[in-house]
Structures are given as C-alpha cells and as structure tokens.
Amino acid sequence: MSRPAYRHSGEPNAPLQPGQGPLPPHAGEPAGRHSRGRARRWRSGRRRGRVRRGRVRRLWRLRTVRVIAALVAVLCCWLALSVGQALAAPGGGSLSSKLAEWARDHYLGPVVTFGEWLTYTPPKVGGKPGFSLAVPSGSQATGKPRPAGGFKPIIPARLSSPAGRPLPGEGTWRVLETVHGEPAMFGTYLRPSAVYTSYVAGIVSMDQRLLSFQLHPGAEDPGPGNWGEPAWIPPGSRTGLMATFNGGFKLDTAGGGFYLNGVTRGTLTDGAASVVYYRNGTIKIGDWGRDLGLTPDVVGVRQNLKLIVDHGRVPASVNQNVISSWGATLGGGYYVWRSGLGITKNGRVIFVYGPALNVQELASLLQRAGATEALQLDINPFWMSFEYYQANGHPSDPAPVNLLPTQQQSAYRYYSVYSRDFTAVYTR
C-alpha cells in the first residue's frame, strides 16, 4: 500500500499531517497579493474617516447646531446641579426617595408613579404578624383607686380587633409614658383587616392634661422662614420630650397651608382638615372656617386634605377618588402606609399609622379609638413615624423608640435636621 505524501512547508497542496488543521486563508497565495489587499482596505478606511470628519466639521459650522449643543450643555449642567442639590439636602431620605421627590417637584410625577406601579407589590393575604403584640410585663394600663378630688387618668377601653379573634395583647393598652407618676400616653396594636392579617397598625392615645404639643417646620417643606422653631430637636431642648410624629403632605399637594408664629406658607383654606396648635400647648382638629379659625391664641396650623372622621362619622368620601383625593401612593395602590391624627370628645389625641391601610381602614381605626374628628397625615412608608422617648437616666437626652418595629427610618430622625414638618410632644 502506498504511503500518502505529508504536507511540508512550501507544499500547499500536500495532504494534512495527523493533528494538523486546515490552512489559513491566503496561505497558498503569494505573500504580495495578501499585503496589497490589506493596504487597499487601510487606504479605503482612511478615506471614509476623512469624509466623516469633514461632514462633522461642516455640520458644526452651522450656527443652529452650535446653539442647540450649547443649550443641551447648559441643560445637562443645570440637571446635574439640581439633582446634586436634592441629593445633598439635609433632612434624611434614601437616594431613591430623594430622586422621587426631585422628580415630582419638577413635573415628572407621572413618570415616578409609573415606575412605582411597575414595582408595586400588593399586600399579602393572610398570615401572622412578624412581631409579638403581647403587652410587656408591668406596662398594662390598669385603673387604680384614686383619692377624692385627685387627678383621674383617662384609661382607654380595650379595642376589639377588626381581624376577628384577637392575638395575645392585641387591642390592650400599655403605658408608654408617665408624667408626675400619672399615665400620660398609651399605645396598642391592631390588625386592621380580616384579609391582610399579617399587617399591624400602631395606635397611641395621649392625654393633653399632662402633655403639650409643638409644631416644627421642615427644612424643605415648608422650607426656610422665620418660624421661631427649628427643623429638628437640638440638644438643650430634649428635656421632657415624650413623643414625635410625622406631619402631612407636601404643601403643594396638601390642599391647604402651614402657619407658625405669624408666618404662613401656602394658603389657610376654608374647608380643609386642620390641626390647630394653641399657646397653652393643646391642639384641636376640625374643619377650617367651620370649626376652627385664626385667633390670637393660635400659634400654629397644619392643614391636610379633608376630614376623614367628622362629628364621629366616617364620610363616604373616603372611598371616592382615592388616588386624587387622598394622595398618590406607591404603585397607585390603595393599601399602603398611612397615618392619621384624631381627637376625642374629652380631648385625648389619637395617632394611628401602619402598613397596608386604605383610607376607610385608617378612618375606622381612628374612630374605633374614640376620635370624633380626624384627618389623614402623610402616606407611604418613608415618611411614617411615631417615636416615644425613654430617659434611661439621661433626661436631657432621652433615647427614642419606634412604636412600630417595621418603621423604615431610624428613631433618631428628628435629632438631626429633617426635611418635613413634624410634631413634638412634651411634658407639662
């Protein structure tokens, strides 16, 4: 049998040796032909490059193009400066929340809402809370015999659960704060829904005979002004601090105004739900122009939307035009973090907040806790807060505690400059 001739260097048509791959392109061609082809392609590429650069130079000579480019550069610089200022502004806030606030302030609200709608997750059906509702030992509110003519604390009655059979501690009031040995602030937890049973709302009842209320402006909303109060609680003003809680919507969407120590931002609007702060440290809640007005003893007014409890009743409007009437929510959902403030016939102040709440449920919780007049405050998780304060041997610098462990922000949020208005509660 004859042996095949194996390919050697310079023999392009010889059979391949074992393990040898196919010849590369042009391997069998004279070297000069391949080099000339590459040279032609290189010269052609250079000519095309010169043509493109020439077109760009001719385009750049057009005055219209230069003007448009200058406008785009100015816009980019303004955008970078504006967004940078928003991100660097004091008052807390995550990167995403600050970007969303900036966009809403610059007519990009629909874009933000659409993005939130894409990422919105509806509340989970069923389940149990992620934390215990049980009352800590020794803190349950109980009535004690009092001497005749002495101070009589108002101890709220236990609340029934809208979710059905109560969990241990659900609806039972525990003492959060005392003043002069008397219970001044009570708190409890309720599941507001028989459907979304893993979500819990926090409820607080405050006795105005023992506590005083003080309105604070926000660094960004209402913004700088001669308010007479700082946008935080600085050292030196923390002695006697009992609680803090969030304010209402930004003023451009609140449907009303903000008034403090003679300075007004926005417009105090007739018919708006209003919290009125008086010189003696008390507050009232009602319809501006009908129930309340600007008198010499008023030091502050915070308006927000319409009443959600009015003369003890929940109006049908709480279920109408929810998004447009009660605030743009994350993802356009009805069940989101909400907060509200109410007042009872005997003057107790009720605060309610929590996740997965619609407006009807928020109003019902306030009503259930005894409120005869109430309004919705801010919504969406980042702006929700209720903190009570424990001296722990340091009365001039008490440590804040979140009422709901599911709050997003730190309990220390008001110990530094804050962007939104809020209320501070002190001992009398």
C-alpha positions in Angstrom: 0.0 0.0 0.0 1.4 3.3 -1.0 2.0 6.0 1.7 0.4 9.4 1.3 2.7 12.3 0.9 2.6 14.5 4.0 2.5 18.3 3.7 5.7 20.1 4.3 6.5 23.8 4.4 6.1 25.3 0.9 3.8 22.5 -0.3 0.3 23.9 -0.1 -1.5 21.1 -1.9 0.1 18.2 0.1 -2.2 16.1 2.4 -2.6 17.3 6.0 -0.4 15.6 8.6 -2.2 13.9 11.5 -3.4 16.6 14.0 -2.8 19.5 11.6 -5.8 21.9 11.0 -6.8 23.5 7.7 -4.6 26.1 6.2 -5.4 29.7 7.0 -6.9 32.0 4.3 -4.4 33.1 1.7 -1.9 30.6 2.9 -1.4 29.2 -0.5 -1.3 32.6 -2.2 1.8 34.6 -2.9 2.6 36.9 0.1 2.4 40.1 -2.0 -1.2 39.6 -3.0 -2.4 39.5 0.6 -0.4 42.5 1.6 -1.7 44.6 -1.3 -5.3 43.7 -0.3 -4.7 44.9 3.3 -3.2 48.1 2.1 -6.2 48.8 -0.1 -8.6 48.3 2.8 -6.5 50.5 5.1 -6.5 53.3 2.5 -10.2 53.0 2.0 -10.8 53.2 5.7 -8.7 56.3 6.0 -10.7 57.9 3.2 -14.0 57.1 4.9 -12.7 58.5 8.2 -11.7 61.8 6.5 -15.1 62.0 4.9 -16.9 61.5 8.2 -14.7 64.1 10.0 -15.3 66.5 7.1 -19.1 66.1 7.5 -18.9 66.7 11.3 -16.8 69.8 10.7 -19.3 71.1 8.2 -22.2 70.3 10.5 -20.5 72.1 13.4 -20.1 75.2 11.3 -23.9 75.6 11.3 -25.0 78.2 13.8 -28.2 76.3 14.6 -26.2 73.2 15.6 -23.9 75.1 17.9 -26.8 76.8 19.6 -28.6 73.5 20.2 -25.4 72.0 21.5 -24.9 74.9 23.9 -28.5 74.6 25.1 -28.0 70.8 25.7 -24.8 71.5 27.7 -26.5 74.1 29.8 -29.4 71.8 30.5 -27.1 69.0 31.5 -25.2 71.3 33.9 -28.5 72.5 35.4 -29.7 69.0 35.7 -26.5 67.8 37.5 -26.6 70.8 39.8 -30.3 70.5 40.6 -30.2 66.7 41.3 -27.0 67.1 43.2 -28.5 69.7 45.5 -31.6 67.5 46.0 -29.4 64.5 47.0 -27.2 66.6 49.3 -30.1 68.4 51.0 -30.4 67.8 54.8 -33.3 66.1 56.4 -32.7 62.4 55.8 -34.0 60.3 53.0 -32.7 57.5 50.9 -31.3 58.1 47.4 -34.4 56.7 45.7 -36.8 58.8 47.9 -34.8 62.0 47.2 -34.8 61.3 43.5 -38.5 60.7 43.5 -39.2 63.9 45.4 -37.0 65.8 43.0 -38.8 64.4 40.0 -42.3 65.2 41.5 -41.1 68.7 42.2 -40.1 69.1 38.5 -43.3 67.9 36.8 -42.2 64.3 36.4 -44.7 62.9 38.9 -46.4 60.6 36.2 -43.0 59.1 35.4 -42.4 58.4 39.1 -45.9 57.0 39.6 -45.4 54.7 36.6 -42.1 53.4 37.9 -43.7 52.8 41.3 -46.6 51.0 39.6 -44.2 48.6 37.9 -42.5 47.7 41.2 -45.6 47.8 43.5 -46.3 44.6 45.4 -49.9 44.3 46.8 -50.2 43.2 50.4 -50.0 39.6 51.3 -53.3 37.8 52.1 -53.5 36.0 55.4 -50.5 35.2 57.6 -49.4 36.4 61.1 -47.6 39.5 62.2 -43.8 39.3 62.2 -43.6 40.6 65.8 -45.4 39.9 69.1 -48.3 42.1 70.1 -48.1 41.0 73.7 -48.0 43.6 76.5 -44.7 43.7 78.3 -44.9 42.7 81.9 -45.8 45.6 84.2 -46.8 48.0 81.5 -50.5 47.2 81.0 -52.8 50.1 81.7 -55.0 49.4 84.8 -57.3 51.6 86.9 -56.2 52.3 90.5 -58.2 53.7 93.3 -57.7 57.5 93.5 -58.3 59.9 96.4 -61.3 62.1 96.1 -60.6 65.3 94.3 -57.2 64.0 93.0 -56.1 63.6 89.3 -58.1 60.9 87.5 -56.3 59.5 84.5 -58.3 58.6 81.4 -57.6 54.9 80.7 -58.9 53.9 77.2 -61.0 50.8 77.0 -59.6 47.8 75.2 -60.1 47.8 71.4 -61.7 44.9 69.5 -59.7 43.6 66.5 -61.1 44.2 63.0 -59.3 41.0 62.0 -61.5 38.8 64.3 -60.2 36.8 67.2 -57.5 38.9 68.8 -53.9 37.8 69.2 -52.4 37.9 72.7 -52.0 41.6 73.6 -53.9 42.9 70.5 -56.0 45.9 71.4 -54.7 46.0 75.0 -53.3 49.4 76.0 -49.9 49.6 77.6 -48.4 52.7 79.3 -45.7 54.3 77.1 -45.1 57.5 79.1 -45.9 58.9 82.5 -45.9 62.4 83.8 -45.6 63.1 87.6 -46.3 59.4 88.1 -49.6 59.5 86.1 -50.1 57.6 82.8 -50.0 60.2 80.0 -49.5 58.2 76.9 -50.9 54.7 76.0 -50.1 52.5 73.0 -51.5 49.4 71.4 -51.6 47.4 68.2 -54.4 46.2 66.0 -54.6 44.2 62.8 -56.9 46.5 60.6 -58.1 43.8 58.2 -59.5 40.3 58.3 -57.9 39.7 54.8 -54.4 41.1 55.2 -53.9 39.6 58.7 -50.1 39.8 58.9 -50.1 43.7 58.9 -50.3 45.6 62.2 -51.2 49.3 62.9 -49.9 51.2 65.9 -52.3 53.3 67.9 -51.5 55.9 70.5 -53.7 57.8 73.0 -52.3 61.0 74.6 -53.7 63.0 77.5 -53.5 66.7 76.8 -53.8 67.5 80.6 -50.3 66.1 81.0 -48.8 66.7 77.6 -48.2 69.7 75.4 -47.9 69.7 71.6 -45.4 71.8 69.5 -45.4 72.2 65.7 -42.0 72.2 63.9 -41.3 73.2 60.3 -39.4 71.0 57.8 -36.1 72.2 56.3 -37.6 71.7 52.8 -41.3 71.8 53.4 -42.5 74.4 54.4 -38.8 75.4 54.0 -36.7 78.2 55.4 -38.5 81.0 57.2 -38.7 83.0 60.4 -40.7 80.2 62.1 -39.4 80.6 65.6 -38.9 76.8 65.8 -36.1 74.7 64.4 -36.4 71.9 61.8 -35.2 69.4 64.4 -34.9 68.8 68.1 -31.5 70.1 69.0 -29.6 69.4 72.3 -30.8 71.6 75.1 -34.5 71.2 74.0 -34.9 67.5 74.7 -35.7 67.5 78.4 -39.3 66.5 78.9 -39.6 65.2 75.3 -42.2 62.5 75.2 -43.0 61.7 71.6 -42.6 62.8 68.0 -44.8 62.1 64.9 -44.9 63.0 61.2 -46.8 65.8 59.6 -48.9 65.9 56.4 -48.4 66.0 52.7 -46.0 68.5 51.0 -47.9 71.8 50.9 -48.3 71.9 47.1 -50.5 68.7 47.4 -52.0 69.2 50.9 -54.9 71.3 49.8 -54.1 73.9 52.5 -51.5 75.9 54.3 -49.0 76.0 57.1 -48.9 78.7 59.8 -46.4 79.1 62.6 -45.7 82.0 64.9 -47.1 84.6 62.5 -45.6 83.2 59.3 -47.7 81.5 56.6 -46.7 79.2 53.8 -49.3 78.4 51.3 -52.9 79.4 52.0 -55.0 78.6 55.0 -58.1 77.2 53.2 -61.7 77.1 54.3 -63.0 73.5 54.4 -59.5 72.0 54.9 -58.9 69.5 57.6 -56.8 71.3 60.2 -54.7 70.7 63.3 -54.5 73.9 65.3 -51.8 74.4 67.9 -52.5 76.8 70.8 -50.3 78.8 73.1 -51.2 76.7 76.1 -49.8 73.6 74.3 -53.1 72.0 73.4 -54.4 71.2 69.9 -57.7 70.9 68.2 -58.8 69.2 65.0 -61.6 70.3 62.7 -62.8 71.9 59.5 -61.1 75.3 59.0 -63.7 78.1 58.8 -66.5 76.0 60.2 -65.0 74.6 63.5 -61.7 76.5 63.8 -60.1 79.8 62.8 -57.1 82.0 63.4 -57.5 83.6 66.8 -54.8 85.4 68.9 -54.1 82.3 71.0 -53.3 80.2 67.9 -49.5 79.7 67.3 -49.6 77.0 64.6 -51.9 75.5 61.9 -51.2 72.4 59.8 -53.8 71.7 57.1 -54.1 68.5 55.1 -56.9 67.4 52.7 -60.4 66.8 54.2 -61.6 65.3 57.5 -61.8 61.5 57.4 -63.8 61.5 60.7 -66.3 64.3 61.1 -68.5 64.6 64.2 -67.9 60.9 64.9 -68.8 59.6 61.5 -66.6 58.4 58.6 -67.8 60.3 55.5 -68.5 58.4 52.2 -65.8 60.5 50.5 -63.0 58.3 52.0 -63.9 55.7 49.3 -64.2 58.2 46.4 -61.4 59.2 44.0 -58.9 57.7 46.4 -55.7 58.5 44.4 -56.6 62.0 43.5 -58.3 62.9 46.8 -56.1 61.1 49.4 -52.7 61.1 47.8 -50.5 59.5 45.1 -49.4 56.2 46.6 -46.5 53.8 45.7 -47.6 51.9 42.7 -51.0 53.6 42.7 -52.2 51.0 45.3 -54.9 51.7 47.8 -53.3 49.6 50.6 -50.2 51.5 51.6 -48.6 53.0 54.7 -50.8 55.7 56.0 -51.0 57.9 59.2 -53.7 59.9 60.8 -54.4 62.1 63.8 -57.7 62.5 65.7 -59.2 63.9 68.9 -61.8 62.5 71.2 -64.7 64.3 72.9 -62.7 64.5 76.2 -59.7 66.0 74.4 -57.4 62.9 74.1 -55.2 63.0 71.0 -55.2 59.8 68.9 -52.4 58.9 66.4 -52.7 55.9 64.1 -50.3 54.6 61.5 -49.3 51.4 59.8 -48.8 49.5 56.5 -51.4 48.1 54.1 -54.1 50.6 55.0 -56.7 52.1 52.8 -58.4 55.4 53.8 -61.5 53.7 55.1 -59.5 51.4 57.4 -57.4 54.4 58.7 -60.6 56.3 59.5 -62.2 53.3 61.1 -59.2 52.8 63.4 -59.2 56.4 64.5 -63.0 56.2 65.1 -62.6 52.9 67.0 -60.0 54.5 69.3 -62.6 57.2 70.1 -61.8 60.1 67.7 -64.7 62.3 66.8 -62.7 64.5 64.4 -59.7 63.2 62.5 -57.6 63.8 59.4 -55.1 61.8 57.3 -51.5 62.9 57.7 -48.7 61.7 55.4 -48.6 58.4 53.5 -46.0 56.0 52.0 -43.5 54.1 54.2 -40.6 56.5 54.2 -42.5 59.4 55.9 -44.2 57.4 58.6 -43.1 57.8 62.2 -44.1 57.7 65.8 -41.4 57.7 68.4 -41.7 57.8 72.2 -38.7 58.7 74.4 -37.1 56.9 77.3 -34.9 58.9 79.7 -32.9 55.9 80.9 -31.0 58.1 83.4 -30.4 60.9 80.8 -33.4 63.2 81.0 -31.7 65.9 78.9 -31.1 63.4 76.0 -33.7 60.7 76.0 -33.5 57.7 73.6 -36.2 57.5 71.0 -38.1 54.2 70.4 -40.1 53.4 67.3 -43.7 52.4 68.2 -43.8 50.0 65.2 -40.7 48.0 64.6 -41.5 47.9 60.9 -40.8 51.7 60.5 -38.3 52.4 57.7 -36.3 55.3 59.2 -34.3 55.5 62.3 -36.0 56.5 65.5 -33.4 59.3 65.8 -34.6 61.0 62.6 -35.7 64.2 64.5 -32.4 64.5 66.3 -30.9 66.0 63.1 -32.3 68.5 60.6 -35.4 67.0 58.9 -37.0 67.8 55.6 -40.7 67.6 56.5 -42.7 69.2 59.3 -43.5 67.2 62.4 -45.0 67.5 65.9 -43.1 67.1 69.2 -44.9 66.2 72.4 -43.5 67.4 75.8 -44.5 67.0 79.4 -46.4 69.9 81.0 
